[in-house]
Amino acid sequence: MNLFKDKLKDILELIVFKHSIFALPFLFVSMIVASVILNNSTWFGFKALFLGVICAISARNFAMAVNRLMDEDIDRDNPRCADRPSVDGRIGKSNILIFIICNAIVFVLSAYFINKLAFALSLPVLFILAIYSAFKRFSSLAHLVLGFCLGLAPIAGSIVVLGKIEIYSVILCLGVTFWTAGFDLLYALQDMEYDKKVGLYSIPAKFGLEATLFISAFCHVLAVLFWLLFVWVAPTGNIAFLGVIISALILFFEHKIVRKNFAKIDKAFFTLNGYLSIVFFIFIWVDLVWK
């Protein structure tokens, strides 16, 4: 039993399961908006909930495991990554590969039971999720690619409930893409010197500290603008608008914290962005329920 618990703990550490909180609320935002469009109710049913969550978790497990497998060579010499299960030997490459294959199968099967469009897009989505690790080795666009991977969650929400991609989900996808890219840039500052050393194409390594802070802030401005556009396009009102304003304030404090003390980058990355996604969901949900 203890061996099982230890292995489960290693797997959860491998995929950084606690970071699932970033994308899931935006999946649910999209699903409740789609449900309101479909039947004027925020409840989209247990089937959509179950299959949507299974798809989201298996897709993220797949993406994180692929990232850990492909990055093992560069993580090995990075002091910040030296204690990862994929580096210190707790989980071998063959086991990671099995984990990747199992989650890919779960994702595709779950998509099959959702609808035809979800199934048709399941393999292209897995491909997109897998290319992030490769991008960082030859392009500074890796941060945006990561952002788009999380940005797929709102589009998935529209597909799960409506069986098609609505314009509101595309706008929300763009907001999540720039939001994620912005906070990933701040997080990447921790590895700026190491990335320079090994020749990775991160924006901090290529353009330096001040440029990274500016680009990150610009990404977050774009994120807020797309969220405002989403609120305008979707069937939401003033409460949802207030949620976007509060989200913008959270991002402002995130940048303030990072500029003041780089040692708190991890806190700003996880804590504030975790709060933001939950706050965003709550305000959209309350807005739609209130109406």
C-alpha positions in Angstrom: 0.0 0.0 0.0 2.8 2.4 0.9 4.5 1.6 -2.4 1.3 2.5 -4.3 1.1 5.8 -2.4 4.7 6.6 -3.1 4.2 5.9 -6.9 1.0 7.9 -7.0 2.8 10.8 -5.3 5.7 10.5 -7.8 3.2 10.6 -10.7 1.4 13.6 -9.3 4.7 15.4 -8.9 5.7 14.4 -12.4 2.7 16.0 -14.0 2.5 18.8 -11.4 -1.2 17.9 -10.8 -1.9 21.0 -8.7 -1.4 23.2 -11.8 -4.5 21.6 -13.3 -6.3 24.5 -11.6 -5.2 26.9 -14.3 -7.2 25.5 -17.3 -10.1 23.6 -15.7 -12.1 26.7 -14.6 -11.9 28.1 -18.2 -13.2 24.8 -19.5 -16.1 25.1 -17.2 -16.7 28.7 -18.1 -17.0 27.7 -21.7 -19.3 24.8 -20.9 -21.7 26.8 -18.9 -21.9 29.5 -21.6 -22.5 26.8 -24.2 -25.2 25.4 -22.0 -26.9 28.7 -21.7 -26.8 29.1 -25.5 -28.2 25.6 -26.0 -31.0 25.4 -23.4 -30.8 28.6 -21.3 -29.4 26.8 -18.3 -25.9 26.7 -16.8 -26.2 22.9 -16.1 -24.8 20.9 -19.0 -25.4 17.4 -17.6 -23.4 14.7 -15.9 -22.3 13.1 -19.1 -20.7 16.3 -20.4 -19.2 17.0 -17.0 -17.6 13.5 -16.7 -16.3 13.2 -20.2 -15.1 16.9 -20.3 -13.1 16.4 -17.1 -11.7 13.0 -18.2 -10.6 14.6 -21.5 -9.0 17.6 -19.7 -7.1 15.5 -17.2 -5.9 12.9 -19.7 -4.8 15.6 -22.1 -2.9 17.5 -19.5 -1.3 14.2 -18.2 -0.2 13.4 -21.7 1.2 16.9 -22.3 3.1 17.1 -19.1 4.5 13.5 -19.4 5.7 14.2 -23.0 7.3 17.4 -21.7 9.1 15.6 -18.9 10.3 12.8 -21.2 11.6 15.2 -23.9 13.2 17.5 -21.4 15.0 14.9 -19.4 18.3 15.8 -20.9 18.1 19.6 -20.2 16.4 19.1 -16.8 19.2 16.8 -15.6 21.7 19.7 -15.3 19.3 22.4 -14.1 19.5 22.7 -10.3 15.8 23.8 -10.1 14.7 20.6 -11.9 17.2 18.1 -10.4 14.7 16.5 -8.0 12.0 15.8 -10.6 10.9 12.2 -10.7 11.9 12.0 -14.4 15.4 13.1 -13.5 16.3 11.5 -10.2 15.2 8.0 -11.4 12.0 7.6 -9.4 10.1 7.1 -12.7 12.0 5.6 -15.6 11.6 6.5 -19.3 9.7 3.3 -20.1 7.2 4.0 -17.4 6.7 7.6 -18.6 6.2 6.3 -22.1 3.5 3.9 -20.9 1.9 6.7 -19.0 1.8 8.9 -22.1 0.3 6.1 -24.3 -2.4 5.3 -21.6 -3.5 8.9 -21.3 -3.5 9.3 -25.1 -5.9 6.3 -25.4 -8.1 7.6 -22.6 -8.3 11.0 -24.3 -9.2 9.7 -27.7 -11.8 7.2 -26.3 -13.4 9.9 -24.2 -13.5 12.2 -27.2 -15.2 9.4 -29.2 -18.0 9.2 -26.7 -18.5 13.0 -26.7 -19.3 13.6 -30.4 -17.9 13.3 -33.9 -16.1 16.7 -33.9 -14.4 15.9 -30.6 -13.2 12.6 -31.9 -12.1 14.1 -35.2 -10.0 16.7 -33.4 -8.6 14.4 -30.7 -5.4 13.4 -32.5 -4.6 16.9 -33.8 -5.0 18.2 -30.3 -2.6 15.6 -28.9 -0.1 16.6 -31.6 -0.4 20.3 -30.5 0.1 19.3 -26.9 3.2 17.3 -27.7 5.1 20.0 -29.8 5.6 22.5 -26.9 8.8 20.8 -25.7 10.2 20.7 -29.2 9.4 24.4 -29.8 11.6 25.7 -26.9 14.6 24.2 -28.6 14.3 26.3 -31.8 11.8 29.1 -31.3 10.9 31.8 -28.8 7.3 31.2 -29.7 7.3 28.3 -27.2 5.6 30.5 -24.6 2.7 31.2 -26.9 2.5 27.5 -27.9 2.1 26.6 -24.3 -0.5 29.3 -23.9 -2.4 27.9 -26.8 -2.3 24.5 -25.3 -4.2 25.8 -22.2 -6.3 28.0 -24.5 -7.8 24.9 -26.1 -9.8 24.3 -23.0 -12.5 26.9 -23.8 -12.8 25.6 -27.3 -13.1 22.1 -25.9 -15.9 23.3 -23.7 -17.9 24.5 -26.7 -17.3 21.3 -28.6 -18.4 19.1 -25.6 -21.7 20.9 -25.1 -22.6 22.2 -28.5 -20.7 19.9 -30.9 -19.3 22.9 -32.6 -16.8 25.8 -32.1 -18.6 29.0 -31.2 -17.0 32.4 -31.6 -17.1 33.1 -27.8 -14.8 30.1 -27.2 -12.3 31.3 -29.8 -12.1 34.7 -28.1 -11.8 33.1 -24.7 -9.1 30.8 -26.1 -7.1 33.8 -27.2 -7.5 35.4 -23.7 -6.3 32.2 -22.0 -3.4 31.9 -24.5 -2.0 35.3 -23.8 -2.7 35.0 -20.0 -0.7 31.7 -19.9 2.1 33.0 -22.1 2.4 36.1 -19.9 2.8 34.2 -16.6 5.0 31.5 -18.3 7.4 34.3 -19.3 7.6 35.4 -15.6 8.2 31.8 -14.5 10.9 31.4 -17.2 12.9 34.2 -15.6 14.0 31.6 -13.0 15.9 29.7 -15.8 17.1 32.7 -17.8 20.8 32.1 -17.2 20.5 28.3 -17.6 18.6 28.7 -20.8 21.4 30.9 -22.2 24.0 28.3 -21.1 22.3 25.4 -22.9 21.0 27.4 -25.9 17.3 27.2 -25.3 15.1 29.8 -27.1 13.2 31.2 -24.2 12.4 34.9 -24.4 14.2 35.7 -21.1 17.4 34.0 -22.5 17.1 35.8 -25.9 15.9 39.2 -24.9 16.8 39.7 -21.2 15.0 40.7 -18.1 13.4 44.0 -18.9 12.2 43.0 -22.3 10.6 39.8 -20.8 8.8 41.9 -18.1 7.5 44.2 -20.8 6.4 41.4 -23.2 4.7 39.6 -20.2 2.8 42.7 -19.3 1.8 43.2 -22.9 0.5 39.6 -23.1 -1.6 40.2 -20.0 -3.0 43.4 -21.4 -4.0 41.5 -24.5 -5.5 38.7 -22.3 -7.7 41.3 -20.4 -8.8 42.8 -23.7 -9.9 39.4 -25.1 -11.7 38.6 -21.8 -13.6 41.9 -22.1 -14.5 41.0 -25.7 -15.6 37.6 -24.5 -17.9 39.1 -21.9 -19.3 41.4 -24.6 -19.9 38.5 -27.1 -21.1 35.9 -24.7 -24.6 36.1 -23.0 -23.1 37.8 -19.9 -23.6 41.1 -18.1 -22.1 43.4 -15.5 -21.1 40.7 -13.0 -19.0 39.0 -15.6 -17.5 42.4 -16.5 -16.6 42.9 -12.8 -14.9 39.5 -12.8 -12.7 40.6 -15.7 -11.7 43.8 -13.8 -10.8 41.8 -10.7 -8.8 39.4 -12.9 -6.9 42.4 -14.3 -6.1 43.6 -10.8 -4.8 40.2 -9.9 -2.4 40.3 -12.9 -1.3 43.8 -11.9 -0.4 42.6 -8.4 1.4 39.6 -10.0 3.7 41.9 -11.9 4.2 44.1 -8.9 5.2 41.2 -6.8 7.7 39.8 -9.4 9.3 43.2 -10.0 9.7 43.8 -6.3 11.1 40.4 -5.3 12.2 37.8 -7.8 12.2 35.2 -5.0 8.4 35.3 -5.1 8.1 34.3 -8.8 6.8 30.9 -7.9 4.2 32.4 -5.5 3.0 34.8 -8.1 2.9 32.1 -10.7 0.9 29.5 -8.9 -1.1 31.3 -6.1 -2.3 34.4 -7.9 -3.0 32.6 -11.3 -4.8 29.8 -9.5 -7.0 32.4 -7.7 -7.5 34.3 -11.0 -8.9 31.3 -12.9 -11.3 30.4 -10.0 -12.4 34.0 -9.6 -13.1 34.3 -13.3 -15.2 31.2 -13.3 -17.2 32.2 -10.2 -18.1 35.6 -11.6 -19.2 34.2 -15.0 -21.2 31.5 -13.3 -22.9 33.9 -10.9 -23.6 36.3 -13.8 -25.3 33.6 -15.8 -27.2 32.1 -12.9 -28.4 35.6 -11.8 -29.9 36.2 -15.2 
